[in-house]
Amino acid sequence: MKKPSDNRIDTILTGAHLRRTAPRIAVLSVLFDAAAPITQEEIAAALGRAAPNKVTIYRTLETLLAAGIVHKAFLHNRTWHFELAHNCTAAQCHPHLTCTNCGRTHCLPDLEIPMPQTRYRGFIIHRRQTRLEGLCPKCSKM
């Protein structure tokens, strides 16, 4: 029997004209279950012993990135964090908050931060990603 997310994964892969392969299904399943952006290493850890090798996970992420299904949410400690791209547009990624106490990162898809002008002092802005730091609700109650 298929998990509920399997139908969504099939629809997403079909819509992007991508074949339904075991690594793509596995990576997307982990990303569907993730509450926040995760690293390639965290994807492998979530898959456990059934995880494809690191190169396969990397290539799978690159394919899903190129198809616009997944995006690089932010870079932290020289490591990219990935998530499904459904809450973002080509020009803007929704904001993320990393708790300075517990270290967890939270998605804030409903927080609206205005997009800067496309031209600012000679700069041309193509895409905006916002990563905020502060306390999450759990840590702010301590």
Secondary structure, 3 states (H helix, E strand, C coil): CCCHHHHHHHHHHHHCCCCCCHHHHHHHHHHHHCCCCECHHHHHHHHHHHCCCHHHHHHHHHHHHHCCCEEEEEEECCEEEEEEHHHCCCCECCCEEEECCCCCEEECCCCCCCCCCCEECCEECCCECCEEEECCHHHHCC
